[in-house]
């Protein structure tokens, strides 16, 4: 699975980073999401799904590309 974002909707809440710091970071200038690992499998996939569920603006989503 691949992690995708709608960066224009990110408000910098940081929930993705708190759930999975190995997959996400935040930009220094505006705190918006930075995806560190676009392709995920196994436990990374579980964490990516949890992060997407926790996102208050639904900025994160997963695709099967």
MDTraj code that builds the backbone (N, CA, C; nanometers):
import mdtraj as md
import numpy as np

residues = "UNK UNK UNK UNK UNK UNK UNK UNK UNK UNK UNK UNK UNK UNK UNK UNK UNK UNK UNK UNK UNK UNK UNK UNK UNK UNK UNK UNK UNK UNK UNK UNK UNK UNK UNK UNK UNK UNK UNK UNK UNK UNK UNK UNK UNK UNK UNK UNK UNK UNK UNK UNK UNK UNK UNK UNK UNK UNK UNK UNK UNK UNK UNK UNK UNK".split()
xyz = np.array([
    [0.0840, -0.1172, 0.0000],
    [0.0000, 0.0000, 0.0000],
    [0.0891, 0.1243, 0.0000],
    [0.0317, 0.2298, -0.0524],
    [0.1042, 0.3561, -0.0621],
    [0.0309, 0.4631, 0.0179],
    [0.1051, 0.5411, 0.0951],
    [0.0486, 0.6519, 0.1722],
    [0.0433, 0.7747, 0.0821],
    [-0.0714, 0.8363, 0.0773],
    [-0.0914, 0.9590, -0.0005],
    [-0.1441, 1.0678, 0.0923],
    [-0.1270, 1.1925, 0.0487],
    [-0.1767, 1.3044, 0.1279],
    [-0.2470, 1.4078, 0.0399],
    [-0.3368, 1.4785, 0.1040],
    [-0.3948, 1.6001, 0.0480],
    [-0.3308, 1.7127, 0.1303],
    [-0.2099, 1.7511, 0.0955],
    [-0.1350, 1.8455, 0.1805],
    [-0.2054, 1.9782, 0.2001],
    [-0.2883, 2.0182, 0.1057],
    [-0.3557, 2.1463, 0.1200],
    [-0.4613, 2.1445, 0.2297],
    [-0.4998, 2.0259, 0.2789],
    [-0.5973, 2.0189, 0.3874],
    [-0.5337, 1.9951, 0.5240],
    [-0.4050, 1.9676, 0.5272],
    [-0.3360, 1.9404, 0.6535],
    [-0.3326, 2.0662, 0.7403],
    [-0.3703, 2.0496, 0.8673],
    [-0.3683, 2.1626, 0.9617],
    [-0.2539, 2.1520, 1.0623],
    [-0.1703, 2.0500, 1.0476],
    [-0.0543, 2.0349, 1.1347],
    [-0.0876, 1.9868, 1.2750],
    [-0.1941, 1.9094, 1.2890],
    [-0.2326, 1.8590, 1.4209],
    [-0.1282, 1.7634, 1.4784],
    [-0.0565, 1.6928, 1.3914],
    [0.0522, 1.6064, 1.4357],
    [0.0116, 1.4691, 1.4849],
    [-0.1137, 1.4334, 1.4703],
    [-0.1578, 1.3014, 1.5166],
    [-0.0900, 1.1886, 1.4407],
    [-0.0671, 1.2088, 1.3115],
    [0.0012, 1.1063, 1.2316],
    [0.1412, 1.0807, 1.2863],
    [0.2116, 1.1872, 1.3189],
    [0.3471, 1.1761, 1.3723],
    [0.3469, 1.1070, 1.5089],
    [0.2486, 1.1387, 1.5925],
    [0.2397, 1.0763, 1.7243],
    [0.2104, 0.9270, 1.7140],
    [0.1296, 0.8872, 1.6164],
    [0.0955, 0.7468, 1.5969],
    [0.2103, 0.6692, 1.5330],
    [0.2764, 0.7302, 1.4347],
    [0.3786, 0.6568, 1.3580],
    [0.4945, 0.7480, 1.3182],
    [0.5824, 0.7823, 1.4118],
    [0.6953, 0.8704, 1.3783],
    [0.7922, 0.8091, 1.2779],
    [0.7848, 0.6776, 1.2594],
    [0.8690, 0.6130, 1.1591],
    [0.8154, 0.6346, 1.0174],
    [0.6890, 0.6757, 1.0061],
    [0.6267, 0.6983, 0.8759],
    [0.6037, 0.8451, 0.8430],
    [0.5934, 0.9292, 0.9464],
    [0.5564, 1.0687, 0.9258],
    [0.6442, 1.1642, 1.0045],
    [0.6561, 1.2834, 0.9513],
    [0.7217, 1.3939, 1.0197],
    [0.6389, 1.5175, 0.9889],
    [0.6831, 1.6318, 1.0433],
    [0.6146, 1.7570, 1.0161],
    [0.7154, 1.8603, 0.9692],
    [0.6720, 1.9413, 0.8736],
    [0.7586, 2.0476, 0.8226],
    [0.7840, 2.1497, 0.9328],
    [0.9050, 2.2029, 0.9362],
    [0.9416, 2.3014, 1.0379],
    [0.8660, 2.4328, 1.0218],
    [0.8384, 2.4728, 0.8988],
    [0.7803, 2.6049, 0.8768],
    [0.6298, 2.6126, 0.9039],
    [0.5548, 2.5057, 0.8741],
    [0.4095, 2.5144, 0.8930],
    [0.3486, 2.3904, 0.9594],
    [0.4307, 2.2968, 1.0000],
    [0.3901, 2.1751, 1.0715],
    [0.3046, 2.0798, 0.9888],
    [0.2970, 2.0994, 0.8573],
    [0.2195, 2.0063, 0.7755],
    [0.2948, 1.8747, 0.7595],
    [0.2206, 1.7733, 0.7235],
    [0.2714, 1.6372, 0.7184],
    [0.3786, 1.6183, 0.6108],
    [0.4768, 1.5363, 0.6468],
    [0.5786, 1.4885, 0.5544],
    [0.5748, 1.3362, 0.5642],
    [0.5543, 1.2691, 0.4523],
    [0.5521, 1.1225, 0.4499],
    [0.6952, 1.0733, 0.4332],
    [0.7417, 0.9938, 0.5277],
    [0.8789, 0.9439, 0.5249],
    [0.8916, 0.8124, 0.4491],
    [0.7850, 0.7343, 0.4447],
    [0.7869, 0.6047, 0.3766],
    [0.6574, 0.5893, 0.2987],
    [0.6631, 0.6112, 0.1691],
    [0.5410, 0.6058, 0.0894],
    [0.4835, 0.4655, 0.0782],
    [0.5673, 0.3648, 0.0643],
    [0.5217, 0.2254, 0.0544],
    [0.5265, 0.1616, 0.1927],
    [0.4167, 0.0973, 0.2331],
    [0.4126, 0.0327, 0.3643],
    [0.3542, -0.1077, 0.3530],
    [0.4021, -0.1958, 0.4396],
    [0.3525, -0.3330, 0.4489],
    [0.3543, -0.3725, 0.5958],
    [0.2946, -0.4854, 0.6277],
    [0.3001, -0.5411, 0.7624],
    [0.2538, -0.4457, 0.8703],
    [0.3342, -0.4340, 0.9759],
    [0.2965, -0.3459, 1.0872],
    [0.2953, -0.1992, 1.0449],
    [0.3758, -0.1653, 0.9459],
    [0.3739, -0.0286, 0.8937],
    [0.2389, 0.0060, 0.8344],
    [0.1761, -0.0907, 0.7710],
    [0.0440, -0.0708, 0.7135],
    [-0.0589, -0.0469, 0.8232],
    [-0.0504, -0.1230, 0.9301],
    [-0.1412, -0.1027, 1.0436],
    [-0.1255, 0.0376, 1.1018],
    [-0.0013, 0.0819, 1.1166],
    [0.0257, 0.2157, 1.1700],
    [-0.0232, 0.3245, 1.0744],
    [-0.0039, 0.3033, 0.9448],
    [-0.0502, 0.4011, 0.8459],
    [-0.2019, 0.4129, 0.8491],
    [-0.2711, 0.3010, 0.8614],
    [-0.4179, 0.3043, 0.8715],
    [-0.4622, 0.3771, 0.9975],
    [-0.3954, 0.3491, 1.1088],
    [-0.4293, 0.4151, 1.2347],
    [-0.4076, 0.5663, 1.2229],
    [-0.2969, 0.6061, 1.1625],
    [-0.2681, 0.7485, 1.1448],
    [-0.3737, 0.8151, 1.0569],
    [-0.4132, 0.7474, 0.9495],
    [-0.5168, 0.8023, 0.8618],
    [-0.6490, 0.8164, 0.9369],
    [-0.6808, 0.7193, 1.0207],
    [-0.8036, 0.7260, 1.1000],
    [-0.7993, 0.8393, 1.2022],
    [-0.6811, 0.8670, 1.2561],
    [-0.6653, 0.9714, 1.3576],
    [-0.6619, 1.1131, 1.2998],
    [-0.6379, 1.1252, 1.1708],
    [-0.6243, 1.2571, 1.1089],
    [-0.7576, 1.3329, 1.1123],
    [-0.7609, 1.4499, 1.1775],
    [-0.8877, 1.5224, 1.1906],
    [-0.9403, 1.5801, 1.0593],
    [-0.8540, 1.5975, 0.9603],
    [-0.8983, 1.6554, 0.8329],
    [-0.8978, 1.5533, 0.7194],
    [-0.8701, 1.4268, 0.7511],
    [-0.8636, 1.3197, 0.6508],
    [-0.7651, 1.3517, 0.5385],
    [-0.6551, 1.4108, 0.5776],
    [-0.5489, 1.4457, 0.4835],
    [-0.4779, 1.3214, 0.4301],
    [-0.4678, 1.2187, 0.5118],
    [-0.3961, 1.0958, 0.4744],
    [-0.4926, 0.9922, 0.4184],
    [-0.4469, 0.9193, 0.3175],
    [-0.5248, 0.8079, 0.2655],
    [-0.4294, 0.7058, 0.2048],
    [-0.4769, 0.5848, 0.1883],
    [-0.3959, 0.4752, 0.1363],
    [-0.4492, 0.4308, 0.0007],
    [-0.3565, 0.3965, -0.0877],
    [-0.3938, 0.3425, -0.2193],
    [-0.3167, 0.2140, -0.2427],
    [-0.3626, 0.1339, -0.3368],
    [-0.2973, 0.0053, -0.3657],
    [-0.2015, 0.0156, -0.4836],
    [-0.1514, 0.1289, -0.5156],
    [-0.0574, 0.1475, -0.6275],
    [0.0753, 0.0852, -0.5990],
])
top = md.Topology()
chain = top.add_chain()
for i, resn in enumerate(residues, 1):
    res = top.add_residue(resn, chain, resSeq=i)
    for name in ("N", "CA", "C"):
        top.add_atom(name, md.element.get_by_symbol(name[0]), res)
traj = md.Trajectory(xyz[None], top)
